[in-house]
Every structure is written in C-alpha cells, then in structure tokens.
Amino acid sequence: MSILPVQFLIVAFAVFAAARAVAQFRAGRLRLAGLGAWLVLWCALVVIGLLPHTATAVAQFLGVGRGVDVVIYASLGALFYLVFRLFVRLEETDREITRLVRMQALEGLNEKETDL
C-alpha cells in the first residue's frame, strides 16, 4: 500500500492541527473537553486520510451515496455549529462590554458629583 500525496498532506495537516490544539491546551486557552473534541476530529481525519474506505463504509451505513458526501455533510454540520458558538460568544462579549462601560460611566458620574 503506497500513500498518495493527498493522503500525506491530509495526515500532515491533521498532525499539525492536533499539535496546535495540544499547545493551546497547555497555554490555558483551551479546556480539556475542547481538546478532546479537537483531537477526536483530527484523529478521524487521519483515519479517513489513510483509510478512505472507512468513509464509504460509514456512508453506506447511513444510507448516503459516497464517503466524501458523509465527510462534506459532517463538515458543514460542524462548521454551522462552530459559527453558532462564535455568534453566542460574541453576543455574550458584547453584553459584557456594554455592562462594563455603563458601570464605568456611572462611576465617573459619581466622582464628578462628589467633586462638586
């Protein structure tokens, strides 16, 4: 069995991405659950990269035509979920910034009143 160049690139990218996820975890920017989820994703990519017939087997089990279709559907689902999570996080950050600015403005107003 020889590895095709595209398989090598897929595996190399997955290993690089997994290493980055571990580095983010060690730096405290990623929780253990997040690290586990990313490692599962990158390991699945390695398996599909090295053994493409596994995607075909999963596709047949799910009733989808081709293995690549399963990968695309799963990728789209994951991307939509990640965009949703980013949107929620952005909304939370926006609310927190608004709250902090209001508090700071009220504190500044109270300081001006005591100076008079």
LOGU-654675 format. One record per residue: residue number from 0; residue in one letter; y negated, x negated, z of N, C-alpha, C, O in turn. Coordinates in Angstrom, 2 decimals. Layout:
N
n; res; n.py; n.px; n.pz; ca.py; ca.px; ca.pz; c.py; c.px; c.pz; o.py; o.px; o.pz
NUM; a; Y; X; Z; Y; X; Z; Y; X; Z; Y; X; Z
...
This chain:
116
n; res; n.py; n.px; n.pz; ca.py; ca.px; ca.pz; c.py; c.px; c.pz; o.py; o.px; o.pz
0; m; 1.18; -0.85; 0.00; 0.00; 0.00; 0.00; -1.23; -0.88; 0.00; -1.43; -1.69; 0.91
1; s; -2.05; -0.74; -1.00; -3.29; -1.50; -1.04; -4.45; -0.57; -0.70; -4.43; 0.63; -1.00
2; i; -5.44; -1.13; -0.06; -6.61; -0.35; 0.33; -7.64; -0.43; -0.78; -8.00; -1.51; -1.25
3; l; -8.11; 0.73; -1.19; -9.14; 0.81; -2.22; -10.49; 0.42; -1.63; -10.69; 0.53; -0.42
4; p; -11.40; -0.05; -2.46; -12.72; -0.43; -1.94; -13.43; 0.69; -1.18; -14.08; 0.43; -0.17
5; v; -13.30; 1.93; -1.66; -13.96; 3.04; -0.97; -13.34; 3.26; 0.41; -14.04; 3.62; 1.36
6; q; -12.03; 3.05; 0.53; -11.38; 3.18; 1.83; -11.88; 2.09; 2.79; -12.13; 2.35; 3.97
7; f; -12.02; 0.90; 2.26; -12.53; -0.20; 3.09; -13.95; 0.12; 3.58; -14.26; -0.10; 4.74
8; l; -14.79; 0.64; 2.69; -16.16; 0.98; 3.07; -16.19; 2.08; 4.13; -16.98; 2.01; 5.07
9; i; -15.35; 3.09; 3.97; -15.29; 4.19; 4.94; -14.88; 3.67; 6.31; -15.50; 4.01; 7.31
10; v; -13.84; 2.86; 6.35; -13.36; 2.31; 7.62; -14.40; 1.38; 8.23; -14.64; 1.42; 9.44
11; a; -15.00; 0.53; 7.42; -16.01; -0.39; 7.94; -17.19; 0.38; 8.52; -17.70; 0.03; 9.58
12; f; -17.63; 1.43; 7.83; -18.74; 2.22; 8.35; -18.36; 2.90; 9.65; -19.15; 2.92; 10.59
13; a; -17.16; 3.47; 9.72; -16.72; 4.16; 10.94; -16.64; 3.20; 12.12; -17.03; 3.56; 13.23
14; v; -16.14; 2.00; 11.89; -16.07; 1.00; 12.96; -17.47; 0.60; 13.41; -17.74; 0.48; 14.60
15; f; -18.37; 0.40; 12.45; -19.76; 0.08; 12.79; -20.39; 1.20; 13.60; -21.04; 0.94; 14.62
16; a; -20.21; 2.44; 13.16; -20.81; 3.58; 13.87; -20.21; 3.74; 15.26; -20.94; 4.07; 16.20
17; a; -18.92; 3.52; 15.41; -18.29; 3.60; 16.73; -18.84; 2.51; 17.65; -19.08; 2.76; 18.83
18; a; -19.03; 1.33; 17.12; -19.60; 0.24; 17.91; -21.02; 0.58; 18.36; -21.41; 0.28; 19.48
19; r; -21.80; 1.22; 17.47; -23.16; 1.64; 17.83; -23.13; 2.71; 18.92; -23.97; 2.70; 19.82
20; a; -22.17; 3.62; 18.84; -22.04; 4.66; 19.86; -21.73; 4.04; 21.22; -22.29; 4.44; 22.24
21; v; -20.83; 3.06; 21.23; -20.50; 2.37; 22.49; -21.72; 1.63; 23.02; -21.97; 1.64; 24.22
22; a; -22.47; 1.00; 22.15; -23.69; 0.29; 22.57; -24.71; 1.26; 23.16; -25.36; 0.95; 24.15
23; q; -24.85; 2.43; 22.55; -25.77; 3.44; 23.09; -25.31; 3.94; 24.45; -26.13; 4.20; 25.32
24; f; -24.01; 4.07; 24.63; -23.46; 4.48; 25.93; -23.73; 3.42; 26.98; -24.16; 3.74; 28.10
25; r; -23.49; 2.18; 26.64; -23.73; 1.09; 27.60; -25.20; 0.96; 27.97; -25.53; 0.55; 29.08
26; a; -26.08; 1.30; 27.03; -27.52; 1.23; 27.29; -28.01; 2.44; 28.08; -29.18; 2.50; 28.46
27; g; -27.13; 3.40; 28.31; -27.50; 4.58; 29.08; -28.17; 5.67; 28.26; -28.72; 6.61; 28.83
28; r; -28.13; 5.57; 26.96; -28.76; 6.56; 26.09; -27.79; 7.63; 25.61; -28.19; 8.55; 24.89
29; l; -26.53; 7.51; 25.99; -25.50; 8.45; 25.55; -24.58; 8.72; 26.72; -24.14; 7.80; 27.40
30; r; -24.30; 9.99; 26.95; -23.40; 10.37; 28.05; -21.94; 10.14; 27.63; -21.63; 9.96; 26.46
31; l; -21.07; 10.17; 28.63; -19.65; 9.94; 28.38; -19.07; 11.00; 27.44; -18.28; 10.68; 26.54
32; a; -19.45; 12.25; 27.63; -18.95; 13.32; 26.75; -19.42; 13.09; 25.32; -18.66; 13.28; 24.37
33; g; -20.66; 12.68; 25.16; -21.18; 12.39; 23.82; -20.46; 11.22; 23.19; -20.13; 11.24; 22.00
34; l; -20.21; 10.18; 24.00; -19.47; 9.02; 23.49; -18.08; 9.45; 23.03; -17.62; 9.05; 21.95
35; g; -17.42; 10.26; 23.83; -16.08; 10.73; 23.45; -16.10; 11.52; 22.15; -15.23; 11.34; 21.30
36; a; -17.09; 12.40; 22.00; -17.18; 13.21; 20.78; -17.42; 12.33; 19.56; -16.78; 12.52; 18.52
37; w; -18.32; 11.36; 19.68; -18.60; 10.47; 18.55; -17.39; 9.60; 18.22; -17.10; 9.37; 17.05
38; l; -16.70; 9.11; 19.24; -15.52; 8.27; 18.98; -14.41; 9.07; 18.30; -13.71; 8.55; 17.43
39; v; -14.24; 10.33; 18.70; -13.25; 11.19; 18.03; -13.63; 11.36; 16.56; -12.78; 11.27; 15.68
40; l; -14.92; 11.60; 16.30; -15.37; 11.76; 14.93; -15.11; 10.51; 14.10; -14.58; 10.60; 13.00
41; w; -15.48; 9.35; 14.63; -15.32; 8.11; 13.87; -13.84; 7.75; 13.70; -13.45; 7.20; 12.67
42; c; -13.02; 8.04; 14.71; -11.57; 7.79; 14.57; -10.98; 8.71; 13.50; -10.12; 8.29; 12.73
43; a; -11.43; 9.97; 13.47; -10.95; 10.89; 12.44; -11.34; 10.39; 11.05; -10.57; 10.52; 10.10
44; l; -12.54; 9.84; 10.94; -12.97; 9.28; 9.66; -12.10; 8.10; 9.25; -11.77; 7.95; 8.07
45; v; -11.72; 7.27; 10.20; -10.83; 6.14; 9.90; -9.48; 6.66; 9.41; -8.94; 6.16; 8.43
46; v; -8.94; 7.67; 10.09; -7.63; 8.22; 9.70; -7.72; 8.81; 8.30; -6.84; 8.56; 7.47
47; i; -8.77; 9.58; 8.03; -8.91; 10.19; 6.70; -9.17; 9.11; 5.65; -8.70; 9.22; 4.52
48; g; -9.90; 8.07; 6.03; -10.15; 6.98; 5.08; -8.89; 6.22; 4.72; -8.68; 5.87; 3.56
49; l; -8.06; 5.96; 5.71; -6.84; 5.18; 5.46; -5.68; 6.04; 4.96; -4.86; 5.58; 4.17
50; l; -5.63; 7.29; 5.42; -4.54; 8.19; 5.05; -5.11; 9.49; 4.48; -5.12; 10.51; 5.17
51; p; -5.59; 9.47; 3.25; -6.26; 10.66; 2.69; -5.36; 11.89; 2.63; -5.86; 13.02; 2.61
52; h; -4.06; 11.70; 2.60; -3.16; 12.85; 2.53; -3.22; 13.69; 3.81; -2.81; 14.85; 3.79
53; t; -3.71; 13.13; 4.91; -3.83; 13.93; 6.14; -4.86; 15.04; 5.95; -4.66; 16.15; 6.46
54; a; -5.93; 14.77; 5.24; -6.92; 15.81; 4.97; -6.31; 16.91; 4.10; -6.61; 18.09; 4.28
55; t; -5.47; 16.53; 3.17; -4.80; 17.51; 2.32; -3.84; 18.36; 3.14; -3.76; 19.57; 2.94
56; a; -3.12; 17.74; 4.07; -2.21; 18.50; 4.93; -2.97; 19.49; 5.81; -2.55; 20.63; 5.98
57; v; -4.10; 19.05; 6.35; -4.93; 19.95; 7.16; -5.46; 21.08; 6.30; -5.50; 22.23; 6.74
58; a; -5.88; 20.76; 5.07; -6.39; 21.79; 4.16; -5.32; 22.83; 3.86; -5.60; 24.03; 3.86
59; q; -4.10; 22.39; 3.60; -3.02; 23.33; 3.31; -2.72; 24.19; 4.54; -2.45; 25.39; 4.40
60; f; -2.77; 23.61; 5.71; -2.53; 24.35; 6.94; -3.60; 25.43; 7.14; -3.29; 26.54; 7.57
61; l; -4.84; 25.10; 6.81; -5.95; 26.05; 6.98; -6.12; 26.99; 5.80; -6.91; 27.93; 5.86
62; g; -5.39; 26.74; 4.72; -5.48; 27.61; 3.56; -6.63; 27.27; 2.63; -7.10; 28.11; 1.86
63; v; -7.08; 26.03; 2.71; -8.17; 25.56; 1.83; -7.53; 24.78; 0.70; -6.48; 24.17; 0.87
64; g; -8.17; 24.80; -0.46; -7.59; 24.20; -1.66; -7.33; 22.71; -1.58; -6.21; 22.26; -1.80
65; r; -8.36; 21.93; -1.25; -8.23; 20.47; -1.28; -8.65; 19.87; 0.05; -9.38; 20.48; 0.82
66; g; -8.17; 18.67; 0.30; -8.52; 17.97; 1.52; -10.00; 17.64; 1.62; -10.59; 17.70; 2.70
67; v; -10.58; 17.30; 0.49; -12.00; 16.96; 0.50; -12.84; 18.19; 0.86; -13.91; 18.06; 1.45
68; d; -12.36; 19.38; 0.50; -13.08; 20.60; 0.87; -13.12; 20.77; 2.39; -14.15; 21.16; 2.94
69; v; -12.02; 20.49; 3.05; -11.98; 20.59; 4.52; -12.98; 19.62; 5.13; -13.70; 19.96; 6.07
70; v; -13.02; 18.42; 4.60; -13.96; 17.41; 5.12; -15.39; 17.88; 4.92; -16.22; 17.73; 5.82
71; i; -15.69; 18.43; 3.76; -17.06; 18.90; 3.49; -17.40; 20.07; 4.40; -18.49; 20.11; 4.97
72; y; -16.50; 21.04; 4.56; -16.77; 22.18; 5.43; -16.99; 21.73; 6.87; -17.91; 22.20; 7.53
73; a; -16.14; 20.84; 7.35; -16.28; 20.35; 8.72; -17.58; 19.57; 8.88; -18.26; 19.68; 9.90
74; s; -17.93; 18.78; 7.88; -19.17; 18.01; 7.95; -20.39; 18.93; 7.97; -21.31; 18.71; 8.75
75; l; -20.39; 19.94; 7.13; -21.50; 20.89; 7.13; -21.62; 21.62; 8.46; -22.71; 21.81; 8.98
76; g; -20.48; 22.03; 9.00; -20.50; 22.69; 10.30; -21.05; 21.78; 11.39; -21.86; 22.21; 12.21
77; a; -20.62; 20.53; 11.39; -21.10; 19.57; 12.38; -22.60; 19.31; 12.20; -23.34; 19.24; 13.18
78; l; -23.04; 19.18; 10.95; -24.47; 18.96; 10.70; -25.31; 20.14; 11.15; -26.36; 19.95; 11.76
79; f; -24.87; 21.35; 10.86; -25.62; 22.52; 11.31; -25.69; 22.57; 12.83; -26.73; 22.89; 13.40
80; y; -24.58; 22.25; 13.49; -24.58; 22.25; 14.95; -25.53; 21.19; 15.50; -26.28; 21.45; 16.44
81; l; -25.52; 20.00; 14.92; -26.41; 18.94; 15.38; -27.88; 19.29; 15.14; -28.73; 18.98; 15.97
82; v; -28.19; 19.92; 14.02; -29.56; 20.36; 13.76; -29.97; 21.41; 14.79; -31.09; 21.39; 15.29
83; f; -29.07; 22.32; 15.11; -29.35; 23.32; 16.13; -29.64; 22.66; 17.47; -30.61; 23.02; 18.15
84; r; -28.81; 21.70; 17.85; -29.03; 20.99; 19.12; -30.37; 20.26; 19.12; -31.08; 20.28; 20.12
85; l; -30.71; 19.62; 18.02; -32.01; 18.94; 17.92; -33.16; 19.94; 18.03; -34.17; 19.66; 18.68
86; f; -33.02; 21.09; 17.40; -34.05; 22.12; 17.48; -34.25; 22.58; 18.92; -35.38; 22.70; 19.39
87; v; -33.16; 22.85; 19.61; -33.25; 23.28; 21.01; -33.89; 22.19; 21.86; -34.76; 22.48; 22.69
88; r; -33.49; 20.96; 21.66; -34.06; 19.85; 22.43; -35.55; 19.70; 22.13; -36.33; 19.42; 23.04
89; l; -35.94; 19.87; 20.89; -37.35; 19.78; 20.51; -38.16; 20.88; 21.17; -39.27; 20.65; 21.65
90; e; -37.62; 22.09; 21.20; -38.30; 23.20; 21.87; -38.45; 22.93; 23.37; -39.51; 23.20; 23.94
91; e; -37.42; 22.40; 24.00; -37.50; 22.05; 25.43; -38.57; 21.00; 25.67; -39.35; 21.11; 26.62
92; t; -38.62; 20.00; 24.82; -39.61; 18.93; 24.96; -41.02; 19.49; 24.78; -41.94; 19.11; 25.50
93; d; -41.18; 20.37; 23.81; -42.48; 20.99; 23.57; -42.94; 21.77; 24.80; -44.10; 21.66; 25.21
94; r; -42.04; 22.56; 25.38; -42.40; 23.32; 26.59; -42.74; 22.39; 27.75; -43.68; 22.66; 28.50
95; e; -42.00; 21.31; 27.90; -42.25; 20.37; 28.99; -43.61; 19.68; 28.82; -44.34; 19.50; 29.79
96; i; -43.94; 19.28; 27.60; -45.23; 18.65; 27.33; -46.36; 19.63; 27.63; -47.37; 19.26; 28.24
97; t; -46.20; 20.88; 27.21; -47.21; 21.90; 27.48; -47.40; 22.07; 28.99; -48.53; 22.15; 29.47
98; r; -46.31; 22.13; 29.72; -46.38; 22.29; 31.18; -47.11; 21.11; 31.82; -47.96; 21.30; 32.69
99; l; -46.78; 19.89; 31.39; -47.40; 18.70; 31.96; -48.89; 18.62; 31.64; -49.70; 18.24; 32.48
100; v; -49.26; 18.98; 30.41; -50.67; 18.95; 30.03; -51.45; 19.98; 30.84; -52.56; 19.71; 31.29
101; r; -50.87; 21.15; 31.03; -51.55; 22.17; 31.85; -51.73; 21.70; 33.28; -52.80; 21.87; 33.86
102; m; -50.69; 21.11; 33.85; -50.80; 20.59; 35.22; -51.88; 19.53; 35.33; -52.68; 19.54; 36.26
103; q; -51.90; 18.63; 34.37; -52.88; 17.55; 34.39; -54.30; 18.11; 34.21; -55.24; 17.63; 34.85
104; a; -54.45; 19.10; 33.36; -55.77; 19.71; 33.16; -56.24; 20.40; 34.43; -57.41; 20.29; 34.80
105; l; -55.34; 21.11; 35.11; -55.71; 21.77; 36.36; -56.04; 20.76; 37.45; -56.96; 20.98; 38.24
106; e; -55.31; 19.66; 37.50; -55.62; 18.62; 38.48; -56.99; 18.01; 38.20; -57.75; 17.75; 39.13
107; g; -57.30; 17.79; 36.93; -58.62; 17.26; 36.57; -59.71; 18.25; 36.92; -60.79; 17.83; 37.34
108; l; -59.48; 19.52; 36.76; -60.45; 20.56; 37.10; -60.67; 20.59; 38.61; -61.81; 20.69; 39.07
109; n; -59.59; 20.50; 39.39; -59.70; 20.48; 40.84; -60.47; 19.26; 41.33; -61.24; 19.36; 42.29
110; e; -60.28; 18.11; 40.69; -61.00; 16.89; 41.08; -62.49; 17.04; 40.80; -63.32; 16.59; 41.59
111; k; -62.84; 17.68; 39.68; -64.25; 17.88; 39.35; -64.91; 18.82; 40.34; -66.07; 18.63; 40.71
112; e; -64.18; 19.85; 40.79; -64.73; 20.81; 41.75; -64.99; 20.14; 43.11; -65.98; 20.45; 43.78
113; t; -64.09; 19.22; 43.52; -64.28; 18.55; 44.81; -65.39; 17.53; 44.74; -66.00; 17.21; 45.76
114; d; -65.68; 17.01; 43.56; -66.78; 16.04; 43.40; -68.13; 16.71; 43.52; -69.12; 16.06; 43.86
115; l; -68.20; 18.01; 43.23; -69.49; 18.72; 43.27; -69.83; 19.05; 44.66; -70.87; 19.65; 44.92
